[in-house]
Amino acid sequence: MFKKITLATAALALATAPALAGSPEPVATEPVIAAPAPAPASPDWTGFYGGVELGYGNFNASPGGDEDEFIGGIIGGYDWDLGNWVVGVGADYDFAGGDIEQIGRLKGRAGYKIGQGLLYGTAGYAYADSDTIGDDDGYVIGAGYEHLIAQNFSLGGEVLYHEFDNFNSTGVDVDATTVQLRGTFRF
């Protein structure tokens, strides 16, 4: 019996010796691939932006008429991210094809972050140039939504109401509502 125990112990020692002493052949293992970093739940909106906008404008003159036209132009500004809230300043300049040939705006905006998007309100100064009654200053107020499509690119939309009382001292009041799609590159 002693002979059987000795033979069994020797066989077990020989079978486990390479594992205990190290194997001369490398052991194949699967490569470890790190998972990509998840997109931030709430992006940082701080920084400069610039882009283009295109849309529709409804212009009303009283006394006078009503005119619908396509408008489009350039936008730019700067935003500050304050956690869940974003505040910023911006400027827009649009070309139009009717009695109002150009419209410009200097605006402030404040909004709340919703995932990758920003829902905001905006207000400020507006300037309009008409080919028939000159140019005048007024105000603008509105709202919009902007959504980050990529880290530095966003798409959005904005609805604005413009008011120009006694346009260029002619006794004509002009108001306008614009709806535009916007694409911006964030720096």
C-alpha positions as a Markdown table, in Angstrom:
| # | Residue | x | y | z |
|---|---|---|---|---|
| 1 | Met | 0.0 | 0.0 | 0.0 |
| 2 | Phe | 2.9 | 2.3 | 0.7 |
| 3 | Lys | 4.0 | 1.8 | -2.8 |
| 4 | Lys | 0.6 | 2.8 | -4.2 |
| 5 | Ile | 0.5 | 6.0 | -2.2 |
| 6 | Thr | 4.1 | 6.9 | -3.2 |
| 7 | Leu | 3.3 | 6.3 | -6.9 |
| 8 | Ala | 0.1 | 8.4 | -6.7 |
| 9 | Thr | 1.9 | 11.2 | -4.9 |
| 10 | Ala | 4.7 | 11.2 | -7.5 |
| 11 | Ala | 2.2 | 11.2 | -10.4 |
| 12 | Leu | 0.3 | 14.1 | -8.8 |
| 13 | Ala | 3.6 | 16.1 | -8.3 |
| 14 | Leu | 4.6 | 15.6 | -11.9 |
| 15 | Ala | 1.2 | 16.6 | -13.2 |
| 16 | Thr | 1.1 | 19.9 | -11.2 |
| 17 | Ala | 4.8 | 20.7 | -11.5 |
| 18 | Pro | 4.6 | 22.9 | -14.6 |
| 19 | Ala | 1.6 | 24.8 | -13.2 |
| 20 | Leu | 3.5 | 25.5 | -9.9 |
| 21 | Ala | 6.9 | 26.2 | -11.5 |
| 22 | Gly | 5.6 | 28.3 | -14.4 |
| 23 | Ser | 4.8 | 27.1 | -17.8 |
| 24 | Pro | 7.4 | 27.5 | -20.6 |
| 25 | Glu | 4.6 | 28.3 | -23.1 |
| 26 | Pro | 2.7 | 31.6 | -22.7 |
| 27 | Val | -0.9 | 31.2 | -21.8 |
| 28 | Ala | -3.3 | 32.8 | -24.4 |
| 29 | Thr | -5.6 | 35.4 | -22.9 |
| 30 | Glu | -8.3 | 37.6 | -24.4 |
| 31 | Pro | -7.2 | 41.2 | -24.9 |
| 32 | Val | -8.8 | 43.6 | -22.5 |
| 33 | Ile | -10.8 | 46.3 | -24.4 |
| 34 | Ala | -11.8 | 49.3 | -22.4 |
| 35 | Ala | -15.4 | 50.5 | -22.9 |
| 36 | Pro | -15.6 | 54.0 | -24.5 |
| 37 | Ala | -16.2 | 56.8 | -22.1 |
| 38 | Pro | -19.9 | 57.6 | -21.9 |
| 39 | Ala | -21.1 | 61.0 | -23.3 |
| 40 | Pro | -21.6 | 63.5 | -20.5 |
| 41 | Ala | -25.1 | 63.5 | -19.2 |
| 42 | Ser | -25.0 | 67.3 | -19.3 |
| 43 | Pro | -22.6 | 69.0 | -21.7 |
| 44 | Asp | -20.7 | 72.2 | -20.9 |
| 45 | Trp | -22.1 | 75.0 | -23.0 |
| 46 | Thr | -19.5 | 77.6 | -22.0 |
| 47 | Gly | -17.8 | 79.2 | -25.0 |
| 48 | Phe | -18.2 | 81.1 | -28.3 |
| 49 | Tyr | -20.5 | 79.9 | -31.1 |
| 50 | Gly | -21.2 | 80.9 | -34.7 |
| 51 | Gly | -23.4 | 79.6 | -37.4 |
| 52 | Val | -26.3 | 80.2 | -39.8 |
| 53 | Glu | -30.0 | 80.4 | -39.7 |
| 54 | Leu | -32.8 | 80.1 | -42.3 |
| 55 | Gly | -36.5 | 80.5 | -41.9 |
| 56 | Tyr | -39.7 | 82.4 | -42.4 |
| 57 | Gly | -40.9 | 85.8 | -41.4 |
| 58 | Asn | -44.3 | 87.4 | -41.2 |
| 59 | Phe | -44.1 | 91.2 | -41.2 |
| 60 | Asn | -47.2 | 93.4 | -40.4 |
| 61 | Ala | -47.4 | 97.2 | -41.0 |
| 62 | Ser | -50.2 | 99.2 | -39.4 |
| 63 | Pro | -51.5 | 101.1 | -41.4 |
| 64 | Gly | -50.3 | 99.0 | -44.3 |
| 65 | Gly | -50.2 | 95.4 | -45.1 |
| 66 | Asp | -49.0 | 91.9 | -44.3 |
| 67 | Glu | -46.0 | 90.3 | -45.9 |
| 68 | Asp | -44.5 | 86.8 | -45.7 |
| 69 | Glu | -41.0 | 86.1 | -46.8 |
| 70 | Phe | -38.0 | 83.8 | -46.4 |
| 71 | Ile | -35.2 | 85.1 | -44.2 |
| 72 | Gly | -31.7 | 83.9 | -43.4 |
| 73 | Gly | -28.4 | 85.0 | -42.1 |
| 74 | Ile | -25.6 | 84.5 | -39.6 |
| 75 | Ile | -25.4 | 84.2 | -35.8 |
| 76 | Gly | -22.8 | 84.4 | -33.2 |
| 77 | Gly | -22.4 | 84.7 | -29.4 |
| 78 | Tyr | -21.0 | 83.5 | -26.1 |
| 79 | Asp | -22.6 | 81.3 | -23.4 |
| 80 | Trp | -21.8 | 80.7 | -19.8 |
| 81 | Asp | -22.7 | 77.3 | -18.2 |
| 82 | Leu | -23.9 | 77.7 | -14.6 |
| 83 | Gly | -24.7 | 74.1 | -13.8 |
| 84 | Asn | -28.3 | 73.4 | -14.8 |
| 85 | Trp | -28.7 | 76.9 | -16.2 |
| 86 | Val | -27.0 | 78.6 | -19.2 |
| 87 | Val | -26.9 | 82.4 | -19.8 |
| 88 | Gly | -25.4 | 84.1 | -22.9 |
| 89 | Val | -25.3 | 87.0 | -25.3 |
| 90 | Gly | -25.6 | 86.9 | -29.0 |
| 91 | Ala | -26.1 | 88.7 | -32.3 |
| 92 | Asp | -28.0 | 87.8 | -35.4 |
| 93 | Tyr | -28.1 | 89.4 | -38.8 |
| 94 | Asp | -30.7 | 88.3 | -41.4 |
| 95 | Phe | -31.4 | 89.2 | -45.0 |
| 96 | Ala | -35.0 | 89.3 | -46.1 |
| 97 | Gly | -36.6 | 89.7 | -49.5 |
| 98 | Gly | -39.5 | 92.0 | -49.1 |
| 99 | Asp | -40.1 | 95.6 | -47.8 |
| 100 | Ile | -37.9 | 94.7 | -44.8 |
| 101 | Glu | -34.5 | 94.0 | -46.4 |
| 102 | Gln | -32.4 | 93.4 | -43.3 |
| 103 | Ile | -33.0 | 92.7 | -39.6 |
| 104 | Gly | -30.4 | 92.6 | -36.9 |
| 105 | Arg | -30.6 | 91.7 | -33.2 |
| 106 | Leu | -28.5 | 92.0 | -30.1 |
| 107 | Lys | -29.9 | 89.6 | -27.5 |
| 108 | Gly | -29.4 | 88.0 | -24.1 |
| 109 | Arg | -30.6 | 84.5 | -23.4 |
| 110 | Ala | -31.1 | 82.3 | -20.4 |
| 111 | Gly | -32.1 | 78.6 | -20.5 |
| 112 | Tyr | -32.3 | 75.3 | -18.7 |
| 113 | Lys | -30.4 | 72.2 | -19.8 |
| 114 | Ile | -32.4 | 69.1 | -20.7 |
| 115 | Gly | -29.9 | 66.3 | -21.4 |
| 116 | Gln | -28.0 | 67.3 | -24.5 |
| 117 | Gly | -30.4 | 70.2 | -25.2 |
| 118 | Leu | -31.0 | 73.7 | -24.0 |
| 119 | Leu | -34.5 | 75.3 | -23.7 |
| 120 | Tyr | -34.2 | 79.1 | -23.5 |
| 121 | Gly | -35.9 | 82.4 | -23.6 |
| 122 | Thr | -34.3 | 85.5 | -25.3 |
| 123 | Ala | -34.9 | 89.2 | -25.5 |
| 124 | Gly | -33.1 | 92.3 | -26.6 |
| 125 | Tyr | -32.6 | 95.1 | -29.2 |
| 126 | Ala | -33.7 | 94.8 | -32.8 |
| 127 | Tyr | -32.9 | 96.9 | -35.9 |
| 128 | Ala | -34.8 | 96.7 | -39.2 |
| 129 | Asp | -34.1 | 98.3 | -42.6 |
| 130 | Ser | -36.9 | 98.9 | -45.1 |
| 131 | Asp | -36.5 | 99.7 | -48.7 |
| 132 | Thr | -39.6 | 102.0 | -48.6 |
| 133 | Ile | -39.7 | 103.8 | -45.2 |
| 134 | Gly | -36.1 | 103.7 | -44.0 |
| 135 | Asp | -34.7 | 102.0 | -40.9 |
| 136 | Asp | -35.7 | 101.9 | -37.2 |
| 137 | Asp | -34.9 | 100.4 | -33.8 |
| 138 | Gly | -37.2 | 98.2 | -31.7 |
| 139 | Tyr | -37.2 | 95.2 | -29.4 |
| 140 | Val | -37.3 | 91.5 | -29.8 |
| 141 | Ile | -38.5 | 88.7 | -27.5 |
| 142 | Gly | -38.8 | 85.0 | -28.0 |
| 143 | Ala | -37.8 | 81.4 | -27.2 |
| 144 | Gly | -35.8 | 78.6 | -28.7 |
| 145 | Tyr | -34.3 | 75.1 | -28.3 |
| 146 | Glu | -30.8 | 74.0 | -29.2 |
| 147 | His | -29.6 | 70.4 | -29.2 |
| 148 | Leu | -26.0 | 69.2 | -29.4 |
| 149 | Ile | -25.7 | 66.7 | -32.3 |
| 150 | Ala | -21.9 | 66.4 | -31.8 |
| 151 | Gln | -19.5 | 67.8 | -29.2 |
| 152 | Asn | -19.1 | 71.0 | -31.1 |
| 153 | Phe | -22.2 | 71.2 | -33.3 |
| 154 | Ser | -25.8 | 72.0 | -32.5 |
| 155 | Leu | -29.1 | 72.3 | -34.3 |
| 156 | Gly | -32.0 | 74.2 | -33.1 |
| 157 | Gly | -35.0 | 76.4 | -33.7 |
| 158 | Glu | -36.1 | 79.9 | -32.5 |
| 159 | Val | -39.3 | 81.9 | -32.6 |
| 160 | Leu | -39.0 | 85.6 | -32.2 |
| 161 | Tyr | -41.5 | 88.5 | -32.0 |
| 162 | His | -40.2 | 92.0 | -33.1 |
| 163 | Glu | -41.9 | 95.4 | -32.4 |
| 164 | Phe | -41.0 | 98.7 | -34.1 |
| 165 | Asp | -43.4 | 101.5 | -33.0 |
| 166 | Asn | -43.7 | 104.6 | -35.3 |
| 167 | Phe | -41.2 | 103.2 | -37.8 |
| 168 | Asn | -38.7 | 105.9 | -38.7 |
| 169 | Ser | -41.2 | 108.6 | -37.5 |
| 170 | Thr | -43.6 | 107.7 | -40.3 |
| 171 | Gly | -46.6 | 106.9 | -38.0 |
| 172 | Val | -46.4 | 103.2 | -39.2 |
| 173 | Asp | -46.1 | 100.5 | -36.6 |
| 174 | Val | -44.3 | 97.4 | -37.7 |
| 175 | Asp | -44.3 | 94.0 | -36.0 |
| 176 | Ala | -42.7 | 90.8 | -37.2 |
| 177 | Thr | -42.7 | 87.1 | -36.2 |
| 178 | Thr | -39.9 | 84.9 | -37.4 |
| 179 | Val | -39.4 | 81.2 | -37.1 |
| 180 | Gln | -35.9 | 79.9 | -38.0 |
| 181 | Leu | -33.8 | 76.7 | -38.0 |
| 182 | Arg | -30.3 | 77.3 | -36.7 |
| 183 | Gly | -27.0 | 75.4 | -37.0 |
| 184 | Thr | -24.1 | 76.4 | -34.8 |
| 185 | Phe | -20.5 | 75.4 | -34.4 |
| 186 | Arg | -19.3 | 75.8 | -30.8 |
| 187 | Phe | -15.6 | 76.8 | -30.2 |
